[in-house]
Protein backbone atom coordinates (compact mmCIF):
# COMPACT_ATOMS: atom_id res chain seq x y z
CA UNK A 1 0.00 0.00 0.00
CA UNK A 2 1.43 3.37 -0.97
CA UNK A 3 1.37 6.26 1.48
CA UNK A 4 0.04 9.79 0.87
CA UNK A 5 3.48 10.95 -0.27
CA UNK A 6 3.67 8.26 -2.97
CA UNK A 7 0.14 9.05 -4.13
CA UNK A 8 0.93 12.78 -4.48
CA UNK A 9 4.10 12.01 -6.44
CA UNK A 10 2.13 9.81 -8.85
CA UNK A 11 -0.50 12.53 -9.35
CA UNK A 12 2.17 15.16 -10.03
CA UNK A 13 3.87 12.83 -12.50
CA UNK A 14 0.56 12.31 -14.30
CA UNK A 15 -0.02 16.08 -14.54
CA UNK A 16 3.46 16.66 -15.95
CA UNK A 17 2.97 13.90 -18.54
CA UNK A 18 -0.43 15.30 -19.53
CA UNK A 19 1.04 18.78 -19.95
CA UNK A 20 3.80 17.44 -22.17
CA UNK A 21 1.26 15.51 -24.26
CA UNK A 22 -0.84 18.64 -24.80
CA UNK A 23 2.25 20.60 -25.76
CA UNK A 24 3.30 17.96 -28.30
CA UNK A 25 -0.22 17.94 -29.78
CA UNK A 26 -0.06 21.69 -30.26
CA UNK A 27 -3.01 22.33 -27.94
CA UNK A 28 -3.29 24.69 -25.00
CA UNK A 29 -4.35 23.11 -21.71
CA UNK A 30 -7.09 25.74 -21.28
CA UNK A 31 -8.43 28.73 -23.22
CA UNK A 32 -6.89 32.11 -22.55
CA UNK A 33 -9.49 34.22 -20.79
CA UNK A 34 -11.18 36.71 -23.10
CA UNK A 35 -10.06 40.27 -22.56
CA UNK A 36 -6.60 39.35 -21.33
CA UNK A 37 -3.57 40.09 -23.53
CA UNK A 38 -2.83 37.49 -26.18
CA UNK A 39 0.79 36.31 -25.86
CA UNK A 40 2.70 38.02 -28.66
CA UNK A 41 5.46 35.89 -30.18
CA UNK A 42 8.77 37.62 -30.79
CA UNK A 43 9.28 35.87 -34.13
CA UNK A 44 7.19 35.48 -37.25
CA UNK A 45 5.90 32.05 -38.22
CA UNK A 46 8.46 30.63 -40.67
CA UNK A 47 9.55 27.18 -41.86
CA UNK A 48 12.41 27.20 -39.35
CA UNK A 49 10.10 27.57 -36.33
CA UNK A 50 6.99 25.74 -37.56
CA UNK A 51 7.67 22.81 -35.22
CA UNK A 52 7.41 25.15 -32.21
CA UNK A 53 3.88 26.37 -32.91
CA UNK A 54 1.28 25.91 -30.19
CA UNK A 55 -2.11 27.32 -29.30
CA UNK A 56 -1.69 30.66 -27.55
CA UNK A 57 -5.28 31.82 -27.17
CA UNK A 58 -8.86 31.08 -28.13
CA UNK A 59 -12.31 32.61 -27.92
CA UNK A 60 -15.89 31.43 -28.37
CA UNK A 61 -17.75 32.94 -31.30
CA UNK A 62 -20.36 30.60 -32.76
CA UNK A 63 -19.76 28.64 -35.96
CA UNK A 64 -17.21 30.57 -38.06
CA UNK A 65 -17.76 31.12 -41.80
CA UNK A 66 -14.93 33.56 -42.59
CA UNK A 67 -12.25 35.57 -40.82
CA UNK A 68 -9.72 38.32 -41.54
CA UNK A 69 -7.26 40.60 -39.77
CA UNK A 70 -7.44 44.32 -40.43
CA UNK A 71 -4.43 45.59 -42.44
CA UNK A 72 -2.91 47.20 -39.34
CA UNK A 73 -3.37 43.99 -37.34
CA UNK A 74 -5.41 45.63 -34.59
CA UNK A 75 -8.76 44.00 -35.39
CA UNK A 76 -9.92 40.47 -36.07
CA UNK A 77 -13.21 40.24 -37.98
CA UNK A 78 -15.17 37.00 -37.62
CA UNK A 79 -18.25 36.07 -39.67
CA UNK A 80 -20.89 33.89 -37.99
CA UNK A 81 -24.60 33.32 -38.52
CA UNK A 82 -25.30 36.41 -36.40
CA UNK A 83 -23.18 38.81 -38.43
CA UNK A 84 -19.64 40.18 -38.52
CA UNK A 85 -17.99 40.38 -35.12
CA UNK A 86 -15.09 42.79 -34.61
CA UNK A 87 -12.66 41.86 -31.87
CA UNK A 88 -9.55 43.47 -30.47
CA UNK A 89 -6.75 41.34 -31.93
CA UNK A 90 -4.54 42.00 -28.91
CA UNK A 91 -7.04 40.71 -26.32
CA UNK A 92 -9.82 38.99 -28.35
CA UNK A 93 -12.25 41.25 -26.48
CA UNK A 94 -15.53 41.89 -28.39
CA UNK A 95 -15.77 45.41 -29.80
CA UNK A 96 -18.78 45.50 -32.12
CA UNK A 97 -21.15 43.25 -34.02
CA UNK A 98 -22.39 44.26 -37.47
CA UNK A 99 -25.67 42.46 -37.97
CA UNK A 100 -26.17 40.95 -41.42
CA UNK A 101 -27.77 37.73 -42.58
CA UNK A 102 -26.27 34.90 -44.64
CA UNK A 103 -22.81 36.44 -44.92
CA UNK A 104 -20.13 33.93 -45.88
CA UNK A 105 -17.40 36.07 -47.47
CA UNK A 106 -15.79 39.17 -45.95
CA UNK A 107 -12.81 41.47 -46.55
CA UNK A 108 -11.21 44.65 -45.20
CA UNK A 109 -10.30 47.48 -47.55
CA UNK A 110 -6.52 47.98 -47.84
CA UNK A 111 -6.62 51.11 -45.65
CA UNK A 112 -8.76 49.33 -43.05
CA UNK A 113 -11.58 51.89 -43.13
CA UNK A 114 -14.19 49.71 -44.88
CA UNK A 115 -15.49 46.20 -44.39
CA UNK A 116 -17.35 44.33 -47.15
CA UNK A 117 -19.47 41.20 -46.74
CA UNK A 118 -21.31 39.23 -49.40
CA UNK A 119 -24.71 37.79 -48.61
CA UNK A 120 -27.18 36.42 -51.14
CA UNK A 121 -27.99 39.09 -53.73
CA UNK A 122 -26.18 41.99 -52.08
CA UNK A 123 -22.76 43.08 -50.91
CA UNK A 124 -22.73 45.58 -48.07
CA UNK A 125 -19.95 47.97 -47.12
CA UNK A 126 -19.62 49.37 -43.62
CA UNK A 127 -17.32 51.94 -42.05
CA UNK A 128 -15.06 50.11 -39.63
CA UNK A 129 -14.72 52.83 -36.94
CA UNK A 130 -18.47 53.11 -36.24
CA UNK A 131 -20.14 50.23 -38.11
CA UNK A 132 -22.19 52.64 -40.24
CA UNK A 133 -23.57 51.12 -43.48
CA UNK A 134 -21.98 53.01 -46.39
CA UNK A 135 -23.38 51.25 -49.44
CA UNK A 136 -25.37 48.26 -50.58
CA UNK A 137 -24.51 46.84 -54.00
CA UNK A 138 -27.05 44.62 -55.70
CA UNK A 139 -25.17 41.68 -57.22
CA UNK A 140 -25.92 38.42 -59.03
CA UNK A 141 -27.69 35.78 -56.90
CA UNK A 142 -25.58 33.61 -54.67
CA UNK A 143 -22.75 36.10 -54.21
CA UNK A 144 -20.66 35.27 -51.18
CA UNK A 145 -16.98 35.84 -51.97
CA UNK A 146 -15.58 39.38 -52.01
CA UNK A 147 -12.15 40.99 -52.39
CA UNK A 148 -10.79 44.55 -52.54
CA UNK A 149 -8.20 45.58 -55.09
CA UNK A 150 -4.86 46.52 -53.49
CA UNK A 151 -5.38 50.22 -54.27
CA UNK A 152 -8.81 50.15 -52.63
CA UNK A 153 -10.72 51.46 -55.65
CA UNK A 154 -12.35 48.21 -56.81
CA UNK A 155 -14.38 45.43 -55.28
CA UNK A 156 -14.85 42.03 -56.91
CA UNK A 157 -17.59 39.53 -56.17
CA UNK A 158 -18.05 35.88 -57.11
CA UNK A 159 -21.60 34.80 -57.88
CA UNK A 160 -23.80 31.75 -57.97
CA UNK A 161 -24.35 32.13 -61.73
CA UNK A 162 -20.65 31.56 -62.49
CA UNK A 163 -19.77 35.22 -63.08
CA UNK A 164 -17.20 37.49 -61.51
CA UNK A 165 -18.14 41.16 -61.22
CA UNK A 166 -15.96 44.23 -60.74
CA UNK A 167 -17.39 47.28 -58.97
CA UNK A 168 -16.14 50.83 -58.41
CA UNK A 169 -16.25 51.40 -54.68
CA UNK A 170 -16.73 55.16 -54.79
CA UNK A 171 -20.21 54.90 -56.31
CA UNK A 172 -21.01 51.18 -56.55
CA UNK A 173 -20.97 51.29 -60.36
CA UNK A 174 -20.53 47.97 -62.22
CA UNK A 175 -17.41 48.06 -64.39
CA UNK A 176 -17.05 44.52 -65.73
CA UNK A 177 -18.67 41.11 -65.67
CA UNK A 178 -16.25 38.28 -66.30
CA UNK A 179 -17.32 34.81 -67.38
CA UNK A 180 -15.65 31.82 -69.00
CA UNK A 181 -16.07 31.82 -72.81
CA UNK A 182 -18.51 29.42 -74.47
CA UNK A 183 -18.53 26.46 -74.72
CA UNK A 184 -16.07 26.37 -71.82
CA UNK A 185 -18.27 28.46 -69.53
CA UNK A 186 -19.62 26.77 -66.44
CA UNK A 187 -22.90 27.43 -64.70
CA UNK A 188 -21.40 26.60 -61.32
CA UNK A 189 -20.92 29.10 -58.54
CA UNK A 190 -17.76 31.16 -58.00
CA UNK A 191 -16.84 30.35 -54.44
CA UNK A 192 -13.69 32.41 -53.94
CA UNK A 193 -11.97 35.40 -55.57
CA UNK A 194 -8.58 37.05 -54.99
CA UNK A 195 -6.54 39.92 -56.44
CA UNK A 196 -2.82 39.70 -57.13
CA UNK A 197 -0.69 41.97 -54.88
CA UNK A 198 -0.20 44.51 -57.67
CA UNK A 199 -3.89 44.50 -58.60
CA UNK A 200 -3.32 43.53 -62.24
CA UNK A 201 -4.67 39.97 -61.96
CA UNK A 202 -7.82 38.44 -60.56
CA UNK A 203 -8.16 34.76 -59.62
CA UNK A 204 -11.53 33.04 -59.30
CA UNK A 205 -12.47 29.44 -58.53
CA UNK A 206 -15.78 28.11 -59.87
CA UNK A 207 -17.39 24.75 -59.30
CA UNK A 208 -20.02 23.22 -61.57
CA UNK A 209 -21.96 19.98 -61.34
CA UNK A 210 -19.21 17.94 -63.03
CA UNK A 211 -16.12 20.09 -63.36
CA UNK A 212 -14.37 22.97 -61.65
CA UNK A 213 -11.71 25.43 -62.72
CA UNK A 214 -9.56 28.19 -61.37
CA UNK A 215 -9.21 31.10 -63.78
CA UNK A 216 -6.85 34.02 -63.94
CA UNK A 217 -8.07 37.26 -65.52
CA UNK A 218 -6.29 40.50 -66.44
CA UNK A 219 -8.13 43.28 -64.66
CA UNK A 220 -7.42 46.08 -67.16
CA UNK A 221 -9.28 44.51 -70.08
CA UNK A 222 -10.93 41.36 -68.67
CA UNK A 223 -8.77 39.03 -70.75
CA UNK A 224 -8.77 35.41 -69.59
CA UNK A 225 -5.11 34.42 -69.18
CA UNK A 226 -5.25 30.99 -67.55
CA UNK A 227 -7.71 28.16 -66.95
CA UNK A 228 -6.80 25.16 -64.84
CA UNK A 229 -9.59 22.58 -64.74
CA UNK A 230 -10.18 19.93 -62.08
CA UNK A 231 -12.63 17.08 -61.51
CA UNK A 232 -13.01 18.09 -57.86
CA UNK A 233 -14.87 21.05 -56.42
CA UNK A 234 -12.63 24.04 -55.75
CA UNK A 235 -13.36 25.43 -52.32
CA UNK A 236 -10.68 28.07 -51.80
CA UNK A 237 -8.14 30.13 -53.72
CA UNK A 238 -5.25 32.41 -52.75
CA UNK A 239 -2.49 34.35 -54.52
CA UNK A 240 0.85 34.54 -52.74
CA UNK A 241 1.89 37.96 -51.39
CA UNK A 242 4.91 37.95 -53.72
CA UNK A 243 2.57 37.44 -56.70
CA UNK A 244 4.25 34.33 -58.07
CA UNK A 245 2.03 31.47 -56.86
CA UNK A 246 -1.62 30.46 -57.01
CA UNK A 247 -3.05 28.03 -54.44
CA UNK A 248 -6.39 26.23 -54.59
CA UNK A 249 -8.07 23.88 -52.15
CA UNK A 250 -10.26 21.04 -53.42
CA UNK A 251 -12.80 18.53 -52.23
CA UNK A 252 -12.53 14.86 -53.09
CA UNK A 253 -13.62 13.75 -56.57
CA UNK A 254 -13.87 10.99 -59.14
CA UNK A 255 -12.26 10.50 -62.56
CA UNK A 256 -12.70 7.37 -64.72
CA UNK A 257 -14.18 5.54 -61.72
CA UNK A 258 -11.15 6.40 -59.61
CA UNK A 259 -11.51 8.21 -56.29
CA UNK A 260 -9.46 11.42 -56.14
CA UNK A 261 -8.10 12.60 -52.82
CA UNK A 262 -8.57 16.21 -51.87
CA UNK A 263 -5.53 18.44 -52.29
CA UNK A 264 -4.08 21.90 -52.06
CA UNK A 265 -2.63 22.67 -55.49
CA UNK A 266 0.25 25.12 -55.95
CA UNK A 267 0.69 26.60 -59.42
CA UNK A 268 3.05 29.12 -60.95
CA UNK A 269 1.12 32.26 -61.91
CA UNK A 270 3.19 33.03 -64.98
CA UNK A 271 2.25 29.88 -66.91
CA UNK A 272 -0.07 27.80 -64.69
CA UNK A 273 2.45 24.99 -64.17
CA UNK A 274 1.47 22.71 -61.29
CA UNK A 275 4.36 22.76 -58.82
CA UNK A 276 3.02 20.79 -55.87
CA UNK A 277 -0.08 18.75 -55.04
CA UNK A 278 -0.43 18.60 -51.26
CA UNK A 279 -2.78 15.71 -50.61
CA UNK A 280 -5.23 15.65 -47.69
CA UNK A 281 -6.89 12.24 -48.10
CA UNK A 282 -10.68 12.23 -47.92
CA UNK A 283 -11.05 15.55 -46.08
CA UNK A 284 -11.86 18.61 -48.18
CA UNK A 285 -9.46 21.56 -48.13
CA UNK A 286 -11.75 24.39 -47.03
CA UNK A 287 -9.11 27.12 -46.77
CA UNK A 288 -5.69 27.96 -48.23
CA UNK A 289 -3.71 30.91 -46.85
CA UNK A 290 -0.17 32.10 -47.59
CA UNK A 291 1.99 33.56 -44.86
CA UNK A 292 2.99 37.23 -45.42
CA UNK A 293 6.46 36.07 -46.47
CA UNK A 294 4.98 33.58 -49.02
CA UNK A 295 7.20 30.88 -47.48
CA UNK A 296 4.35 28.93 -45.84
CA UNK A 297 0.90 27.74 -46.86
CA UNK A 298 -1.71 27.03 -44.20
CA UNK A 299 -4.49 24.63 -45.21
CA UNK A 300 -7.64 23.73 -43.29
CA UNK A 301 -8.91 20.18 -43.61
CA UNK A 302 -11.36 18.43 -41.32
CA UNK A 303 -10.48 19.39 -37.73
CA UNK A 304 -6.83 20.33 -38.28
CA UNK A 305 -4.62 22.97 -39.86
CA UNK A 306 -1.58 21.90 -41.87
CA UNK A 307 1.49 24.08 -42.41
CA UNK A 308 3.47 23.41 -45.60
CA UNK A 309 6.80 24.76 -46.84
CA UNK A 310 5.99 26.34 -50.18
CA UNK A 311 9.39 25.85 -51.80
CA UNK A 312 9.24 22.05 -51.80
CA UNK A 313 5.76 21.10 -50.54
CA UNK A 314 6.98 19.59 -47.27
CA UNK A 315 4.44 19.21 -44.46
CA UNK A 316 6.01 20.92 -41.45
CA UNK A 317 3.31 20.93 -38.78
CA UNK A 318 -0.22 19.75 -38.07
CA UNK A 319 -2.14 21.87 -35.58
CA UNK A 320 -4.77 20.00 -33.59
CA UNK A 321 -7.32 21.21 -31.09
CA UNK A 322 -10.56 22.03 -32.89
CA UNK A 323 -13.41 19.62 -32.22
CA UNK A 324 -15.23 20.19 -35.52
CA UNK A 325 -14.31 21.19 -39.09
CA UNK A 326 -11.91 24.12 -39.53
CA UNK A 327 -13.51 26.49 -42.04
CA UNK A 328 -11.07 29.38 -42.38
CA UNK A 329 -7.53 30.53 -41.55
CA UNK A 330 -5.77 33.90 -41.46
CA UNK A 331 -2.23 35.09 -40.75
CA UNK A 332 -1.76 38.31 -38.83
CA UNK A 333 -0.17 41.03 -41.01
CA UNK A 334 3.16 40.72 -39.16
CA UNK A 335 3.13 36.94 -39.62
CA UNK A 336 3.48 36.18 -35.92
CA UNK A 337 0.05 34.62 -35.40
CA UNK A 338 -2.11 32.19 -37.34
CA UNK A 339 -5.83 32.25 -36.59
CA UNK A 340 -8.12 29.30 -37.31
CA UNK A 341 -11.92 29.43 -37.19
CA UNK A 342 -14.13 26.39 -36.93
CA UNK A 343 -17.71 25.20 -36.90
CA UNK A 344 -16.97 24.12 -33.31
CA UNK A 345 -17.67 27.75 -32.42
CA UNK A 346 -14.13 28.83 -31.59
CA UNK A 347 -11.30 30.90 -33.04
CA UNK A 348 -7.84 29.75 -32.01
CA UNK A 349 -4.56 31.63 -32.30
CA UNK A 350 -1.32 29.78 -32.94
CA UNK A 351 2.24 30.95 -32.67
CA UNK A 352 5.68 30.42 -31.12
CA UNK A 353 5.56 30.91 -27.36
CA UNK A 354 7.04 34.28 -26.39
N, C-alpha and C positions, 0 to 999 in steps of 0.2 A: 504493500500500500504506500503510495507516495504522499508526502506531507504537503502542507500548504505552500511551502517554498518551491517544491518541485512542480506543483500545479501552476503557480504563477509564471515560472520560467517557461513552461510549455505553452502557456497562453501568449506570452510575449514573443516567443519564437514563431508561433502561428501568425501573429499580427505582422511581424517583420516579413515573413514569407509572403503573406497576402499583399503587402505593400509593394514588394518587389515584383510580384506577378502583375499587379495593376500597372506598374511602371513599364514593364516589358510590353504589355498589351497596348500601351499608348493611351491609357484611360486615366482620368483623375479619380481619386478615391471618392470625392464628393464635389458637387457643383460649387463654384465660387459664388458667394452671396451677391445677388444683384445690388448694384449701387456702390460696390467696393471697387477699388482700382483693379483693372485687369493687369496681370503681370506683363510687363513690356520687355520682350527679349532684346538683348543688346546686338544681336546679329540677324541679318535677313535669312530667310529660308533659302538654302542653296543645296546643290547635290552633296557637298562636303559635310553638311550637318543634318541631312534628312533623317539619319538614323536616330538623332537625338530628339525628334519631335515628340511632344506629349500634349495632352489636353490641359490648357491653362485656365479656361473659364467656360461657363455655359449659362444659358438663360432659357426660360420657358416662353414659348411664343404662340403655340398652336401650329398646326401643320403648315410647313413652309413651302411656298411655290417658287419664290425667287428671292434674290438677295444681292445687295451691292454696297460697297463702301463709297462715300462721297469722295471726290477727287482730293480733298485735303486730308482725308483719313479721319476726320472728327466724328462722322456720323456713319451708322450702319442702318441701312433701310432693309426691312424684311416684309415680304408680301405674304399675307395669310388670307383666309376666307373673309376676315373682317376688315381688310384694307391694307394700307401700307403703314407699317410701324417704324417710326424713326427713333433710334436709340443712340445714346452717347457711346461712341466706340471705345472710350477710355474706361467706362464703368459698366456698360450694358444697361444703364438706367433708362427707362422709358421717357421719351421727351414729348412725342406727339403721335397721334394716329390719324391718318388721312383715310376717311371712310370711302370705299369704292367697292363695287361688287364685281366678282368674276375676273379679277385682275390676275394675270399669270406672268406677264412680262413687265419689267421695270428698268429704268435707267436714269442716272443723274446726267445733267448737262455738264460739259467739260469745266465750266466755271463754278459748278456746284450750286447755282442759284435756282435751277429748275429741276423738277422730278416728273418724269413721264411714265405712265402706266397704261398698258393696253388691256381692254376688256370688251369682248364682244364686238360691237360695231362702232366703237369709239375709243380714241386715245385721249387721255386727259393730261394736262400739264398744270402743275401746281408750283407756287413759289415755295422754296424750301424754308426760308426764315419764319414764315407765318402760316404756311399751309393753305394760302389763298388760291382758289382755282383761277388760273390765268386763261386757259383756252380748252375747248373741247373740239376735237377734230373727228368728223364723221368719216369712217374708213370702211373698207370692204368687210363683210361678215367674217367672224372668226378670227379677227386680228388679236394677237396676244403678244408677239415679240416686237420689241422696239429698240432703237439704238440712235444715239446722237452722233452727228458727224464731229470729228475732232475740233473743228473751228466753231462748233455750236450753232451753226446757221441752219442745218438741215436735220430732219428727223425721218427715219425710215421705219416702216412697219411691214411685217409679214402677215399674210391674210389666209383665211380658210379657202379662198378660191384659187390659190396657187400663185397669186401676184405679190410683187414687192412694190410698195409705193414710197415715193420721196416727197416730203413736205417742207415748205419754207416755214420756219418756226415763227418768224416775226408776224406773219398774218395768217398762218394755217393754210396757205395756198398749195394745191397739188401741183408738183412740178413734173413728175414722171411716174409712169406705171410700167414696171418691168415684168415680163413674163417670158417663159421659154418659148422659142419659135416652134410653130407647127411643122411636122407632126410630133416633134419631140415634147411639146408642152404637156405638163401633167396637171391634173385637176386636184391633186392633193394639196394639203395645207402647208404653208411655210411656217415651220415651227420656230426657227431662230434666224436672226440676222446680225451682222457685225460689219463695221467699217474697218478698213485698214488704218494704221496709225497716221498716215499722211492724208487720209480722207479721199484718196483717188479711186479706191476699190471698195466694192460692197459684196460681201459673201452672204449667201442665203441657202438654207437647207430645206428642201421640200420633200414630202413623203406622200406618195399616192397609194392606191390599193395594192399595186403589184411591184412598183419600183420606187426608188428614191434617188435624189441627186443633190449634190452640193454644187452651186453655181457661183461664178465670180464675174461681177459686172464692173465696167468702167463707169464711174459716176458722171463724168462730164458729158457723155453722149449716150449712155445706156447700152453700150456695146457689150455683148456677152463674150467673155474672154475664155472661160473654162467651164466645162461640165464634167463632173465625175460621178458616174452612176453607181448605184449599189442595190442589191436585192434585199437589203434590210432597211427598216425605217431609220431615218436620221433624226436624232433627238436633240442634238446640240452642236454648235459650231463656234469656233473662236479663231481669231487671227492673232498671231504672236505680236507682242509689243514692238519687236524689231522689224515687223512687216514681211518676214521671209517665209513663214510657215502657216499652214491652214490645218486646223484640227477639227475632226468631227467625231461625235459619239453615236453609236448605232445600237439598235435592238438586235435580237437574234433574227435569223431568217432561214430561207430554204432556197436552194438552187439545184436543179436536176435531181430532186429527191434527196439531196444532201442537206443536213442541218448545218447552218452557219452560226458559229459562235459570235457573240457581240464583240465589238472592238472599238478602240479609239484609233482613228486613222490619222497619221501625220503626212501631209503632202507639202511639196515645195510650191510656193505661190507662183513662181515665175513660169513653170511649165506643167504643174499639176502632178509631177512624179510622186508616186507613193514611196515614202521613205521608211515608215515603220507602221506595222499593224500591231497594236497593243491589245492582246486578246483578254476578254473578261469572262469567258465561259458562257453560261446561260443567263447571266444577269445583265440587263440593259445598261448602257452607259448614258446616264441621264444628264451629265454635266461634264464639260471639258473647260479647263481654265489654265491659262499660262501664268507663270509667275512674272512679275514686272521685269525681271532680267531675261526672260524667254528661255531660261535654262531648265525649268521644270514644267511639267504638265500635271495638273491635279485632275483626276477623273473620279466621278461618283458612280458607284455600281452597287446595287443592293444596299446593304447596311454599312458599307465601308467606303473610305476614300483612299485611292492609290496615288502615290507620287512617283513619277517617271522622270528619268534623265532624258531630256529631249535629244541630245546629241547622238545617243546610241540606242534609245528605247529600253534602257534597263529599269526594271522596277526597283525602287530604292526603299520604299516604306509603304506599309498598309496601316491606316489609322482606323482603329476599332473603338466603338463606344456607343454609337447610335443603336437604338432598338427597333428601328423600322427604316424603310428605304431613305437613303440620302438623295435629295432632289436637286440641290444646288451648292456650288462652292464659290468662294471669292477670296482673293488675296488682298490684304491691305495695301494701299499705294506704296508704302515703304518696303513691302515684301517681308515684314517680320511676322505677320500673322496670317493664318489660313482659316477662314470661317467655313463651316459646313452646316447646311440647314436640312432638316429631315421632316418626314411625315410623322415622326415620333413626337413632334411638337417642341423640339429644342433646336437652338443654334449653339454650336460648339466652336471654340477658338483653340487653334493648335499653334504651337511654336516651340522654340528652344527655351528651356527654363532660364530665366535671368540669373 
